[in-house]
């Protein structure tokens, strides 16, 4: 019984380690902010409070992709209320992209 438990724990640790390493944030790269789903726009407010530049956001504003050159930016995001801060590379691929049609581009150019 103990052997099975140890094997199971080992499998979990080994399985999660690559994901944890891949999503570990670095201050000089785009970051994904995960905020409270019960507060629409929370990630946007957190990004603004921490002084970040918004790159993209989910439709409800609970996930935002941001960037900053400030070395303590990750700490500032947590201090502003972020639940989780991840490397944005993998998370950004999950956000829907909003593209404008060619007609919208032409009408905006006039």
Backbone torsions as a table, in degrees:
resi	resn	phi	psi	omega
1	UNK	NA	-46.2	179.0
2	UNK	-64.4	-36.3	179.8
3	UNK	-63.2	-43.0	179.0
4	UNK	-63.1	-39.5	178.5
5	UNK	-65.2	-43.9	179.0
6	UNK	-64.6	-40.5	178.4
7	UNK	-64.4	-42.1	178.7
8	UNK	-63.0	-44.8	177.8
9	UNK	-63.3	-40.8	177.9
10	UNK	-61.7	-43.2	-179.8
11	UNK	-63.2	-39.3	178.8
12	UNK	-65.0	-47.7	-179.2
13	UNK	-62.0	-46.7	-178.8
14	UNK	-66.5	-36.1	179.5
15	UNK	-71.7	-35.5	-177.5
16	UNK	-86.5	-21.3	-176.8
17	UNK	-58.3	-47.7	179.4
18	UNK	-62.5	-38.4	178.4
19	UNK	-65.6	-41.9	179.3
20	UNK	-63.2	-40.8	179.2
21	UNK	-67.8	-39.4	-178.3
22	UNK	-68.8	-31.1	-176.5
23	UNK	-99.0	3.4	179.1
24	UNK	-66.5	123.9	-176.6
25	UNK	-74.8	147.2	172.1
26	UNK	-122.9	137.5	-172.4
27	UNK	-59.8	-27.7	-176.0
28	UNK	-89.7	1.2	-179.5
29	UNK	-110.4	162.7	174.9
30	UNK	-60.3	141.7	-177.5
31	UNK	-119.7	148.4	174.7
32	UNK	-103.8	126.9	176.7
33	UNK	-100.8	126.9	173.4
34	UNK	-108.1	124.0	-176.7
35	UNK	-124.0	178.5	-177.9
36	UNK	-57.4	126.3	177.8
37	UNK	-73.7	-10.4	-178.9
38	UNK	-90.7	-1.7	179.3
39	UNK	-125.6	93.3	-179.6
40	UNK	-55.0	134.5	179.3
41	UNK	79.6	8.2	-176.6
42	UNK	-60.2	-41.5	-178.5
43	UNK	-65.6	-33.3	178.5
44	UNK	-68.2	-41.6	177.6
45	UNK	-65.5	-39.1	178.6
46	UNK	-63.7	-44.7	179.2
47	UNK	-60.1	-43.1	-180.0
48	UNK	-66.6	-42.1	-179.5
49	UNK	-64.2	-32.6	-179.2
50	UNK	-87.1	-5.8	178.3
51	UNK	81.8	26.8	-179.2
52	UNK	-89.3	162.9	175.3
53	UNK	-99.9	124.6	-177.9
54	UNK	-76.3	130.6	176.9
55	UNK	-104.4	-45.6	-179.5
56	UNK	-158.3	165.4	178.8
57	UNK	-153.9	156.5	174.2
58	UNK	-74.0	163.9	-176.7
59	UNK	-62.5	-32.6	179.4
60	UNK	-88.6	-7.6	178.8
61	UNK	76.5	18.0	177.8
62	UNK	-92.6	-11.4	174.9
63	UNK	-129.2	131.1	178.1
64	UNK	-136.9	144.1	174.9
65	UNK	-104.2	123.2	-174.2
66	UNK	-134.7	168.5	177.7
67	UNK	-146.7	149.2	174.7
68	UNK	-157.6	149.9	176.5
69	UNK	-91.6	-4.9	-177.6
70	UNK	-69.8	129.3	-176.7
71	UNK	-64.5	-25.8	-179.4
72	UNK	-101.1	21.9	-175.3
73	UNK	-59.4	-41.5	-179.7
74	UNK	-61.4	-44.1	177.3
75	UNK	-62.6	-38.6	179.2
76	UNK	-65.2	-36.7	178.2
77	UNK	-63.9	-45.0	177.8
78	UNK	-64.6	-40.2	179.0
79	UNK	-64.3	-29.6	179.9
80	UNK	-82.7	-7.3	175.0
81	UNK	118.8	8.2	178.9
82	UNK	-64.4	135.6	176.0
83	UNK	-77.6	-38.5	-174.8
84	UNK	-151.3	141.8	175.9
85	UNK	-127.6	122.9	-175.4
86	UNK	-128.1	163.7	169.7
87	UNK	-62.8	132.3	-172.4
88	UNK	-79.4	-12.1	-174.7
89	UNK	-54.8	-52.5	-178.7
90	UNK	-75.2	-37.5	-176.7
91	UNK	-70.0	-38.0	-177.6
92	UNK	-61.3	-32.7	179.0
93	UNK	-66.6	-21.8	-179.6
94	UNK	-87.0	-15.0	-179.7
95	UNK	-80.1	139.8	177.1
96	UNK	-70.3	140.5	178.2
97	UNK	-93.3	142.5	177.3
98	UNK	-106.3	113.7	179.7
99	UNK	-111.7	145.9	177.8
100	UNK	-96.9	149.2	178.6
101	UNK	-76.1	165.6	179.4
102	UNK	-62.9	-37.1	178.9
103	UNK	-63.0	-41.8	178.8
104	UNK	-63.0	-39.1	177.8
105	UNK	-63.7	-41.4	179.9
106	UNK	-66.6	-42.5	-178.7
107	UNK	-68.8	-30.8	177.2
108	UNK	-74.4	-24.9	-179.1
109	UNK	-76.3	-21.8	-177.8
110	UNK	-75.4	NA	NA
